[in-house]
Amino acid sequence: FFKKEILGLIILCYPLSIVLFSNFFGTYPGIVAERVLFSPSVWFIAAFILILFRIGKFGKLKEPFSLLQKSILALGVFVFVTYTWLTIQRNFQWKNMFTLMAADIDHLDNSTLANYFYGSALQGAGEMTPSDSLRNYYFQQAKKYYHRSIHVSPSYSEPYFKIGMIFEYEEQNYDSAFNYFSKAYPLDTSKTTAEFQLAKSYYLKNDFTESNKLLTELYHKMPEDTFTLFFFCRVKYALGDTTKALAINDQLMQLAPTSYYAYWNKALFYHQSGRFAQAVPYYESAFKYGYRDRATINMVINYYSGLGQNNKANEIRKYISG
């Protein structure tokens, strides 16, 4: 460098170009840092080649090449061919996002996002797979990588939430789902999906008081979310606030007039209060829009049969096969 040779400048440029991304001045996101290292690598390669040229005295000796020069050139060709082959193989790993992540994940134990995103990819693959055994494999693998993500960053809420979703919707393990939802929501109280799932979990555990607290918040945040309205209605009814429950249910019926949930709710209100005759028309509307509980359908059929209205009973029977 002091002799003002080009090699000195190149060697100096290498640490100067890497220092900003070395984590000395602040943690740099790894997914970006590996890309910005391209520029420093150019200086490194240039210095490496110049040093090899000096060792081999290229440009100073006339042909034929010396044994040392031939060895350096042979080594260069070997390295070039080897990495060309590796690059071609890498293209197969870049076939899609899933193959790329699968190829790299074993080298990323300490990456929160890499393990989270791979877990999400596995969960998505499981949801799209018709085979039960393969579906279960994907979900178990997804949980494995979500746990890795949690191990690296215990305060990151997303993997807790995703594990809870697998337990609830794929394994019907509601206690485990509640456990993970109750961890996910406090870590990110702005996440309405986590708040809803926790509220729903409290409802399934018959803890209507806690469910009501969360659903009240959600109702103010998302007054037109139909799933929130459905469970909020059910919770209010369970707590004995029938007037509020019916008002929320009417709002749900207006927002989703072709969904069976509001009609089913209203049928249950009347049925559970001993007014089955008033419940029947709402049960019928629920059947019309997709509700297919066979015991409930048979109950309505028996009701009409008992009244001697066999035509009406036969009309309801179509929903059993439908």
C-alpha positions in Angstrom: 0.0 0.0 0.0 2.8 2.4 0.9 4.5 1.6 -2.3 1.3 2.7 -4.0 0.9 -0.6 -5.8 -2.6 -1.7 -7.0 -2.6 -4.7 -4.8 -2.3 -2.5 -1.7 -5.4 -0.5 -2.8 -7.4 -3.6 -3.4 -6.5 -5.1 0.0 -7.5 -1.9 1.6 -10.8 -1.7 -0.3 -11.8 -5.2 0.9 -12.2 -4.4 4.7 -13.6 -0.9 3.9 -16.4 -2.4 1.8 -17.2 -5.1 4.4 -17.0 -3.1 7.6 -20.5 -1.6 7.3 -22.1 -5.1 7.2 -19.9 -6.7 9.8 -22.3 -6.0 12.8 -19.7 -3.8 14.5 -22.0 -0.7 14.2 -25.3 -2.5 14.4 -26.9 -5.8 13.5 -27.5 -6.1 9.8 -30.3 -8.4 8.5 -28.7 -11.6 7.4 -31.1 -12.0 4.4 -29.8 -8.7 3.0 -26.2 -8.9 4.3 -25.4 -11.9 2.3 -26.3 -10.0 -0.9 -24.3 -6.9 0.0 -21.2 -9.1 0.5 -21.0 -9.5 -3.3 -19.1 -6.2 -3.6 -16.5 -7.0 -1.0 -16.0 -10.4 -2.6 -15.0 -8.8 -5.9 -12.0 -7.0 -4.1 -11.1 -10.3 -2.4 -11.1 -12.2 -5.7 -9.0 -9.5 -7.3 -6.4 -9.6 -4.5 -6.3 -13.4 -4.6 -5.7 -13.4 -8.4 -3.0 -10.8 -8.2 -1.2 -12.7 -5.5 -1.3 -15.9 -7.6 0.0 -14.0 -10.6 2.9 -12.7 -8.5 3.7 -16.2 -7.1 3.6 -17.7 -10.6 5.4 -14.7 -12.1 2.9 -14.4 -14.9 3.9 -11.7 -17.4 7.5 -11.8 -16.3 8.6 -15.2 -17.8 8.3 -16.0 -21.5 6.5 -19.1 -22.7 6.6 -22.0 -22.4 4.9 -21.8 -19.0 6.8 -23.1 -16.0 5.6 -26.1 -14.0 4.4 -23.7 -11.3 2.4 -21.6 -13.8 0.9 -24.8 -15.3 -0.1 -25.9 -11.8 -1.7 -22.6 -11.0 -3.6 -22.7 -14.3 -4.7 -26.3 -13.9 -5.9 -25.4 -10.4 -7.8 -22.5 -11.8 -9.5 -24.6 -14.4 -10.4 -27.2 -11.8 -11.9 -24.6 -9.5 -13.8 -23.0 -12.5 -15.2 -26.4 -13.7 -16.1 -27.4 -10.1 -18.1 -24.3 -9.3 -19.7 -24.2 -12.7 -21.1 -27.7 -11.9 -22.2 -26.5 -8.5 -23.9 -23.5 -10.0 -25.8 -25.7 -12.4 -26.9 -28.0 -9.5 -28.0 -24.9 -7.7 -30.3 -24.1 -10.5 -32.3 -27.2 -9.7 -32.6 -26.1 -6.1 -34.0 -22.8 -7.4 -36.8 -24.7 -9.2 -39.3 -23.1 -6.8 -39.4 -21.6 -3.3 -40.0 -24.9 -1.6 -37.0 -26.7 -3.2 -34.7 -23.7 -2.4 -35.7 -23.5 1.2 -35.4 -27.3 1.6 -31.9 -27.2 0.2 -30.7 -24.4 2.6 -32.6 -25.0 5.8 -30.1 -27.3 7.4 -27.5 -24.5 7.3 -29.9 -22.0 8.9 -30.5 -23.3 12.5 -30.0 -19.8 13.9 -32.3 -17.9 11.5 -35.7 -17.0 12.9 -37.3 -16.1 9.6 -35.8 -18.9 7.5 -37.2 -21.5 9.9 -40.5 -19.7 10.2 -40.9 -19.4 6.4 -39.9 -23.0 5.8 -42.5 -24.1 8.4 -45.1 -22.0 6.6 -44.2 -23.6 3.3 -44.5 -27.0 4.8 -47.8 -26.1 6.4 -49.1 -24.8 3.0 -47.9 -28.0 1.3 -49.8 -30.1 3.9 -53.0 -28.1 3.3 -52.8 -28.8 -0.4 -52.0 -32.6 -0.1 -54.8 -35.1 -0.4 -52.9 -38.0 1.2 -53.6 -38.2 4.9 -50.2 -39.7 5.8 -48.3 -37.1 3.7 -50.5 -34.4 5.0 -49.6 -35.4 8.6 -45.9 -35.5 7.8 -45.9 -32.0 6.4 -47.7 -30.6 9.5 -45.3 -32.4 11.9 -42.4 -31.0 10.0 -43.9 -27.6 10.0 -44.2 -27.7 13.8 -40.5 -28.8 14.0 -39.3 -25.7 12.1 -41.7 -23.4 13.9 -40.2 -24.6 17.2 -36.7 -23.9 15.8 -37.9 -20.3 15.0 -39.2 -20.0 18.6 -35.9 -21.3 20.0 -34.0 -18.6 18.2 -36.5 -15.8 19.0 -38.9 -16.7 21.8 -40.6 -13.3 21.6 -41.6 -13.7 17.9 -45.4 -14.4 18.0 -46.0 -15.8 14.5 -44.7 -19.4 15.0 -46.7 -19.8 18.2 -49.8 -18.7 16.3 -49.1 -21.1 13.4 -48.5 -24.1 15.7 -51.8 -23.2 17.4 -53.6 -23.3 14.0 -52.2 -26.7 13.2 -53.3 -28.1 16.6 -56.8 -26.6 16.3 -57.8 -27.1 12.6 -55.7 -30.2 11.7 -55.4 -32.2 14.9 -58.5 -30.9 16.8 -56.3 -30.7 19.9 -58.0 -27.6 21.4 -56.1 -27.6 24.7 -52.7 -27.4 22.9 -54.1 -24.8 20.5 -55.2 -22.7 23.4 -51.7 -23.0 24.9 -50.1 -21.6 21.8 -52.7 -18.9 21.1 -52.3 -17.7 24.7 -48.6 -17.3 24.1 -48.9 -15.7 20.6 -51.4 -12.9 21.4 -49.5 -11.3 24.4 -46.4 -11.0 22.2 -48.3 -9.1 19.5 -51.6 -7.6 20.7 -52.1 -5.8 17.4 -52.6 -9.2 15.6 -56.4 -9.5 15.4 -56.2 -13.1 14.0 -54.3 -14.3 17.2 -56.8 -12.3 19.4 -59.7 -14.0 17.6 -58.3 -17.5 17.9 -57.6 -17.0 21.6 -61.1 -15.7 22.1 -62.5 -18.7 20.3 -60.4 -21.0 22.4 -61.7 -19.5 25.6 -65.3 -20.0 24.2 -64.5 -23.7 23.5 -63.2 -24.0 27.0 -66.5 -22.5 28.3 -64.6 -19.6 29.7 -67.2 -17.0 28.4 -66.0 -14.2 30.6 -62.4 -14.1 29.1 -63.8 -14.8 25.6 -66.2 -11.8 26.0 -63.3 -9.5 27.0 -61.4 -10.3 23.8 -64.4 -10.4 21.5 -65.6 -7.0 22.8 -62.2 -5.5 21.8 -62.4 -7.3 18.4 -65.9 -6.0 17.9 -64.7 -2.4 18.2 -61.8 -3.1 16.0 -63.7 -5.0 13.3 -67.4 -4.4 13.7 -68.2 -6.1 10.4 -66.1 -9.3 10.7 -68.6 -12.1 10.5 -66.6 -14.7 12.5 -66.2 -12.2 15.3 -69.9 -11.5 15.3 -70.8 -15.1 15.3 -68.8 -16.0 18.4 -69.6 -12.7 20.1 -73.3 -13.5 19.7 -72.8 -17.0 21.2 -70.8 -15.6 24.1 -73.3 -12.9 24.9 -76.1 -15.5 24.9 -74.0 -17.8 27.2 -73.6 -14.9 29.6 -77.3 -14.3 29.7 -77.3 -11.1 27.7 -80.0 -12.3 25.2 -80.9 -8.8 24.0 -77.3 -8.0 23.0 -76.9 -11.5 21.5 -79.9 -11.1 19.3 -78.8 -7.6 18.2 -75.4 -8.9 17.2 -77.0 -11.8 15.4 -79.3 -9.5 13.4 -76.2 -7.6 12.4 -74.5 -10.8 11.3 -77.6 -11.8 9.3 -77.5 -8.5 7.4 -73.8 -8.8 6.6 -74.0 -12.5 5.6 -77.6 -13.2 4.4 -76.6 -16.3 2.5 -74.5 -17.9 5.3 -76.2 -20.3 7.7 -74.5 -19.1 10.9 -76.9 -16.3 11.9 -80.0 -18.5 11.1 -78.5 -21.4 13.1 -77.8 -19.0 16.0 -81.3 -17.7 16.1 -82.8 -21.2 15.8 -80.7 -22.2 18.8 -81.9 -19.2 20.8 -85.5 -20.1 20.3 -84.9 -23.8 20.7 -82.9 -23.5 24.0 -85.6 -21.2 25.4 -88.3 -23.8 24.8 -89.8 -22.2 21.7 -89.1 -24.9 19.2 -91.9 -23.9 16.8 -90.3 -20.5 16.4 -86.9 -22.1 15.9 -88.0 -24.3 13.0 -88.1 -21.6 10.3 -84.6 -20.5 11.2 -83.4 -24.1 11.1 -84.9 -24.4 7.6 -83.0 -21.3 6.5 -79.8 -22.7 8.0 -80.4 -26.0 6.0 -81.0 -23.9 2.8 -77.6 -22.2 3.2 -75.6 -25.3 3.9 -76.0 -26.5 7.5 -76.1 -30.3 7.4 -76.2 -31.7 10.9 -78.2 -34.9 10.5 -79.6 -35.0 14.0 -81.0 -31.5 13.6 -82.5 -32.3 10.2 -84.2 -35.4 11.6 -85.5 -33.4 14.5 -87.2 -30.9 12.1 -88.5 -33.8 10.0 -90.0 -35.4 13.1 -91.6 -32.1 14.1 -93.4 -31.8 10.8 -94.4 -35.5 10.8 -95.8 -35.1 14.2 -98.0 -32.2 12.9 -99.1 -34.5 10.0 -97.3 -32.2 7.4 -95.7 -35.0 5.5 -95.1 -32.9 2.4 -93.1 -30.5 4.5 -91.2 -33.4 6.2 -90.3 -34.8 2.8 -89.1 -31.4 1.7 -86.6 -31.3 4.6 -85.4 -34.9 3.9 -83.7 -33.7 0.7 -81.1 -32.0 2.9 -79.9 -35.3 4.3 -78.7 -36.5 0.9 -77.7 -33.0 -0.2 
